[in-house]
Amino acid sequence: MAKRLPTILPDLSFEESLEITKIHSISGILNNESLISKRPFRNPHHTITEAALLGGGRIPKPGEVSLAHLGVLFLDELLEFNRNTLEVLRNPIEDRKINISRVGINISYPCNFMLIGSMNPCPCGYYGSKNRECTCTVQQRNMYRAKLSGPMIDRFDIQVKVPSIDYDDINNNHIETSTNIKARVDKARKLQQKRYEKYSIFSNSELTPKLIEKYCILDKKTKEFLSSYFEKMKLTSRAYFKILKVARTIADLNNEEEIKMEYVLESLQYRGLDKL
C-alpha cells in the first residue's frame, strides 16, 4: 500500500522535478537521469543510523529525509527502529528542512516529505487478530508500544488499524485503480492551490493555526462536539489542528467547501493511536 502511494500523488511541477534532481545529483545517485519526473519513494532499513537518515559526512550529503523530498519516506516495522533515530525526525517533519553542521561548514537541505510508518500491534503481531490468538502479555505490549513516543505519534496525521485480509478479499478483482484515485486527488489539490494561492502554499498540510481558523470553520454543533472530544481524549493542540486539516481535506475530496460533522467524525476515526 505504501509503495503505491506515489502513484496517486499529484504530478511534479518542473520546479519540483528540478529540486529533487539537484538533491539526487549531490548525493551521486542520479543514475544518468537528466530530470527526475516521479516522486521519490525511500524505504530505509530499520538498522539505519541517525547520520544516514538525516544526512552527514565530512562534506555533508543529503540523508534519507532529503532524498525523500516531495515524495514518500516509508519506515517499515516502525518499532524496530532505534527510538533515538525516530526522535530525530521530529524537527525535520515540522521544519521541512534539515541543517547539518560540521567544522567550518553549515548546510541546509530541504526535506518536505510524507512520512509513512507501519508497525505490528505487539511483538508476536497478532493482538486484535480475528484469526490467531496473541501470545504477548499486557506488559510486553505496553513496552513494545512505548518505543514510539507521544510526540512522534502526534506527528502522524492519520493512524489506522489495518486488519488481516481474507482469501476472498485477496482474489477480489473489483479494486479501484490508482488512475481513478489520482483523479480525485488532483481535483482536491487544484481546489487547495486556488484557495491558498495568495499565501504561497499548495495544500492543507501547510496550513498555519491562523489559516486553519480562517479556512476550517465549523458550525456550532460540530465545534461543541469536537471540544467535548478534545477534553475527553486529552488531545494536544497539534492533534487538534491535524484533525481539522484532515477534515478539511475530506471535504475537498467530496468537493464541499463546508466542513460537515460527518467529515470531522471521519477524521477522528483516523486517530486510532490516540485511543491507546
C-alpha positions in Angstrom: 0.0 0.0 0.0 2.8 2.4 0.9 4.6 1.7 -2.3 1.5 2.5 -4.3 1.1 5.9 -2.7 3.4 7.8 -5.1 1.1 6.7 -8.0 -1.9 8.7 -6.6 0.0 11.8 -5.6 -0.2 14.9 -7.8 2.3 15.2 -10.7 5.5 17.0 -10.1 5.9 20.6 -11.4 9.0 21.4 -13.4 10.4 23.3 -10.4 9.8 20.4 -8.1 11.5 18.0 -10.5 14.5 20.3 -10.7 14.7 20.5 -6.9 14.6 16.7 -6.5 17.1 16.2 -9.3 19.6 18.6 -7.6 19.4 16.7 -4.3 19.9 13.3 -6.0 22.8 14.7 -8.1 24.6 16.0 -5.0 24.1 12.5 -3.5 25.6 10.9 -6.6 22.5 8.7 -7.2 21.1 10.3 -10.3 21.6 7.2 -12.5 22.2 9.2 -15.7 18.7 10.7 -15.5 18.5 14.2 -16.9 15.5 15.2 -14.8 13.6 13.2 -12.2 9.9 13.1 -13.1 8.5 10.8 -10.5 8.1 11.4 -6.8 10.7 9.7 -4.7 9.9 6.7 -2.5 12.6 5.9 0.1 12.4 2.8 2.3 15.4 2.6 4.6 16.1 -0.5 6.7 15.4 -0.3 10.5 19.1 -0.5 11.3 19.8 2.9 9.6 21.9 5.4 11.6 20.8 8.9 12.5 23.5 10.3 10.2 22.3 8.2 7.3 18.7 9.3 8.0 19.3 13.0 8.4 22.5 13.4 6.3 26.1 13.9 7.2 29.7 13.0 6.3 32.9 15.1 6.2 31.3 17.0 3.4 27.6 16.7 4.4 25.5 14.9 1.9 21.7 14.6 2.0 20.2 11.8 4.1 17.1 9.8 3.5 14.8 12.6 4.7 16.1 14.8 1.9 16.2 12.1 -0.7 12.5 11.6 0.0 11.9 15.4 -0.5 8.5 15.9 -2.2 7.9 12.2 -2.1 7.4 9.4 0.5 9.6 8.2 3.3 8.4 4.8 4.4 9.6 3.3 7.7 8.5 -0.4 7.6 8.4 -2.1 11.0 8.5 1.3 12.7 9.0 0.0 16.3 12.2 -1.9 15.2 13.9 1.4 14.5 16.1 2.7 17.3 14.0 5.1 19.4 16.6 7.9 19.2 16.6 7.5 15.4 12.9 8.1 15.3 13.0 11.0 17.7 15.5 13.0 15.5 12.7 13.1 12.8 10.6 15.4 14.9 12.2 18.7 13.9 12.6 17.8 10.1 8.9 16.9 10.0 7.9 20.2 11.4 10.5 22.5 9.8 10.6 20.7 6.4 14.4 21.3 6.2 17.5 19.9 7.9 20.5 21.8 9.0 23.8 19.9 9.1 26.8 21.5 10.9 30.4 20.4 10.6 33.7 22.1 11.4 33.7 25.2 9.2 30.6 24.3 7.3 26.8 24.6 7.7 24.5 23.2 5.1 20.7 23.2 4.9 18.8 20.7 2.8 15.0 20.6 2.1 13.1 17.6 3.4 9.4 18.2 2.8 8.3 14.5 2.7 5.3 12.4 3.5 6.2 10.0 6.4 4.5 6.6 6.4 5.2 4.1 9.1 3.9 0.5 9.6 4.1 -1.5 12.8 2.7 -4.6 14.4 0.3 -4.2 17.4 2.5 -6.3 19.6 5.7 -8.4 19.4 4.0 -11.5 18.2 1.9 -9.5 15.7 -1.5 -11.0 16.5 -3.0 -8.7 19.1 -6.6 -7.9 18.0 -6.5 -10.5 15.2 -9.7 -12.5 14.5 -7.7 -15.4 13.1 -4.9 -16.1 15.7 -4.5 -15.6 19.4 -2.0 -13.1 20.8 0.7 -14.7 23.0 2.0 -11.5 24.4 1.4 -10.2 28.0 -0.1 -6.8 28.7 3.3 -5.7 29.9 5.0 -6.8 26.7 2.5 -5.0 24.6 2.9 -1.8 26.6 6.7 -1.9 26.5 6.6 -2.6 22.7 4.3 0.4 22.0 6.4 2.6 24.3 9.1 2.6 21.7 7.0 5.2 19.9 6.8 8.4 21.9 3.6 10.5 22.3 5.2 13.5 20.4 6.0 11.2 17.4 2.5 9.7 17.4 1.1 13.2 17.4 3.0 14.0 14.1 1.1 11.3 12.2 -2.0 12.9 10.7 -3.6 9.6 10.0 -3.3 6.5 12.2 -5.3 3.4 11.1 -5.5 -0.2 12.0 -5.2 -2.5 9.0 -7.0 -5.8 9.7 -5.9 -9.1 8.2 -7.3 -9.9 4.7 -9.5 -12.9 3.9 -8.8 -15.2 0.9 -11.8 -13.8 -0.9 -10.5 -10.2 -0.5 -7.1 -11.2 -1.9 -8.8 -12.6 -5.0 -11.3 -9.7 -5.4 -10.8 -8.2 -8.9 -13.0 -5.2 -8.2 -10.2 -3.0 -6.9 -10.1 0.7 -7.7 -7.1 1.7 -9.8 -4.5 4.3 -9.0 -5.6 6.3 -12.0 -9.1 6.7 -10.7 -7.9 7.7 -7.2 -5.4 10.1 -8.5 -8.1 11.9 -10.5 -9.8 12.7 -7.2 -6.6 13.7 -5.5 -5.7 16.0 -8.4 -9.1 17.7 -8.3 -8.8 18.3 -4.5 -5.2 19.6 -4.9 -6.4 22.1 -7.5 -9.1 23.4 -5.1 -6.4 23.9 -2.4 -4.0 25.6 -4.8 -6.6 28.1 -5.8 -7.8 28.6 -2.2 -4.3 29.3 -0.9 -2.7 31.0 -4.0 -2.1 34.3 -2.2 -0.3 32.6 0.7 2.2 30.7 -1.4 1.2 27.3 -0.1 -0.3 24.4 -2.0 -2.0 22.0 0.4 -4.0 21.7 3.6 -1.0 20.2 5.3 0.8 23.6 5.1 -1.9 25.5 7.0 -0.8 27.6 9.9 -3.0 27.9 13.0 -4.1 31.3 11.8 -5.1 29.9 8.4 -6.8 27.0 10.0 -9.0 29.4 11.9 -9.9 31.1 8.6 -10.4 28.0 6.3 -11.5 25.3 8.7 -14.8 26.8 10.0 -17.1 24.5 11.9 -20.8 25.1 12.8 -21.8 25.4 16.4 -22.9 21.8 16.9 -19.7 20.4 15.3 -17.5 22.8 17.3 -19.1 21.8 20.6 -18.8 18.1 19.8 -15.1 18.5 18.9 -14.5 20.5 22.1 -16.0 17.7 24.2 -14.0 15.1 22.4 -10.8 17.1 22.8 -11.3 17.3 26.6 -12.3 13.6 27.0 -9.4 12.3 25.0 -6.9 14.8 26.4 -5.6 15.7 23.0 -2.7 18.0 22.3 -3.1 21.2 20.2 -1.1 19.5 17.4 -3.5 16.6 17.3 -6.5 19.1 17.3 -5.1 21.0 14.3 -4.3 17.8 12.4 -7.9 16.6 12.9 -9.1 19.9 11.3 -6.7 19.6 8.4 -7.8 16.1 7.6 -11.4 17.1 7.9 -10.7 20.0 5.5 -9.1 17.5 3.1 -12.1 15.1 3.3 -14.4 18.0 2.5 -12.2 18.9 -0.5 -12.2 15.3 -1.8 -16.0 15.5 -1.6 -15.9 18.9 -3.4 -17.5 20.6 -0.4 -16.5 24.0 1.0 -18.3 23.4 4.3 -16.7 21.0 6.8 -19.6 18.9 7.9 -20.0 17.0 11.1 -19.5 13.7 9.2 -16.2 14.8 7.9 -14.9 15.6 11.4 -16.2 12.3 12.6 -14.3 10.5 9.8 -11.2 12.5 10.6 -11.4 11.3 14.3 -11.6 7.7 13.1 -8.1 8.2 11.6 -6.6 8.9 15.1 -6.5 5.3 16.3 -3.4 5.6 18.4 -4.8 8.4 20.5 -7.3 6.0 21.9 -4.5 3.8 23.3 
